[in-house]
Amino acid sequence: MQVFVDRVEQKCADSKFRVLDKFQPMNLLWAHTGEVFSEGIAPRMGQHCDLGYVYPPGMRHARIIRPAELRDGKTHFQMQTQVRPYIGSSSLEPGDYEIHLLVAASNAEPHGFVVELKLSGDWLDDARQMFSKGIGVTVRGGKKT
């Protein structure tokens, strides 16, 4: 089984979503294993796939590739992609996005999902406030492609 980010779209000033050309389509990684492919998931069981992380502004770590154009003092969303290009194309600056996923398995047709991501750019130490004011995530879809 695999989860593939087909494309990322960003909301523009005219409220329309447009493809983010800098993003390179690729697989996400499975949580806890860091693998691209999962051998399988038993019926009625689950397995987590990491979409990404939000880091506090100014945090430095080898795994964090901050886009050069990101304003100081703002968070960004680091997608947990198979490869993290050094140009920062798997990092998203504050804004509204639609992340288009394809979920596939050897015994099932691919299904498309859209993750709506709203990132304010603000870091809030309280997790409840962070998930109400700093970042918002909604998933829709599940249609065969």
C-alpha positions in Angstrom: 0.0 0.0 0.0 1.2 3.5 -0.7 0.1 7.1 -0.4 1.2 9.4 -3.2 1.0 13.2 -3.3 -0.2 13.8 -6.8 -0.2 17.6 -6.6 -0.4 20.6 -4.2 -2.6 23.6 -5.0 -2.3 26.9 -3.2 -5.1 29.4 -2.7 -4.3 32.7 -4.6 -5.5 36.3 -4.0 -8.5 35.7 -6.3 -9.6 32.8 -4.0 -8.9 30.2 -6.7 -6.6 27.3 -6.1 -3.7 26.9 -8.5 -1.1 24.1 -8.8 2.1 24.8 -6.9 4.6 24.3 -9.6 7.6 23.9 -7.3 6.2 20.8 -5.7 7.5 17.5 -7.1 4.9 14.7 -6.9 6.1 11.8 -4.7 5.1 9.3 -2.0 4.5 10.0 1.7 6.1 7.9 4.4 4.4 5.5 6.8 4.4 6.5 10.4 6.8 4.6 12.8 8.5 2.8 10.0 9.5 5.6 7.6 8.9 3.2 4.7 7.3 4.2 1.3 5.3 1.0 1.0 3.4 -0.9 3.6 3.2 -4.7 3.2 -0.5 -4.6 4.0 -3.1 -3.6 6.4 -5.4 -6.2 7.9 -9.2 -5.7 7.5 -10.8 -3.3 9.9 -7.3 -2.3 11.2 -5.5 0.9 10.6 -2.1 2.3 9.9 -0.9 5.9 10.1 0.8 7.7 7.3 2.6 10.9 8.1 1.5 13.9 6.0 3.9 16.3 7.6 5.0 18.5 10.5 4.8 22.1 11.7 7.9 23.3 13.5 8.3 26.4 15.7 9.9 29.4 13.9 13.6 29.5 14.3 13.9 25.8 15.1 17.0 24.3 13.5 17.4 20.6 12.7 19.0 18.6 9.8 15.5 17.3 8.9 14.0 20.8 8.5 14.5 22.4 5.1 13.0 25.8 5.4 12.2 27.7 2.2 14.6 30.6 1.7 11.7 33.0 1.0 9.9 32.2 4.3 9.4 35.2 6.5 11.2 35.2 9.9 9.1 34.3 12.8 6.6 32.2 10.8 6.0 28.5 10.9 6.0 26.3 7.8 4.6 22.9 7.0 7.2 20.2 6.2 5.6 17.4 4.2 6.9 14.0 5.1 7.8 13.0 1.5 10.0 10.2 0.4 12.6 12.8 -0.6 13.1 16.3 0.8 14.5 18.4 -2.1 17.1 20.9 -0.9 15.2 23.6 -2.8 12.5 23.3 -0.1 9.7 22.2 -2.5 8.2 19.9 0.1 7.8 22.8 2.5 4.7 25.0 2.5 4.7 28.5 3.7 1.7 30.0 5.6 -1.5 29.9 3.4 -4.4 27.7 2.3 -3.6 24.5 0.4 -5.3 21.5 -1.2 -3.0 18.5 -1.1 -4.2 15.9 -3.6 -3.5 12.3 -2.5 -3.8 8.9 -4.3 -4.0 5.9 -2.0 -3.3 2.6 -3.7 -2.9 -1.1 -2.8 -2.1 -4.2 -4.7 -5.7 -5.5 -4.1 -7.6 -2.3 -4.6 -8.2 0.5 -7.1 -6.5 3.8 -6.3 -8.7 6.3 -4.4 -8.2 10.1 -4.4 -8.4 12.2 -1.3 -7.9 16.0 -0.8 -6.4 17.3 2.4 -7.4 20.9 3.0 -4.6 22.6 4.9 -4.8 26.0 6.5 -1.6 27.3 8.0 -1.6 30.7 9.7 2.2 30.8 10.2 1.7 31.4 13.9 3.2 29.1 16.6 1.1 28.5 19.7 2.6 26.4 22.5 -0.8 25.1 23.6 -1.8 22.2 21.3 -5.5 22.9 21.4 -4.9 26.5 20.4 -2.4 25.5 17.7 -5.0 23.2 16.1 -7.7 25.8 16.3 -5.8 29.0 15.4 -2.4 27.9 14.0 -3.3 25.0 11.6 -6.4 23.5 10.3 -6.8 20.1 8.5 -9.8 18.7 6.7 -9.9 15.5 4.5 -12.5 14.9 1.8 -12.8 12.4 -0.9 -12.3 8.7 -1.2 -13.3 8.4 -4.8 -11.9 5.9 -7.2 -9.6 7.5 -9.8 
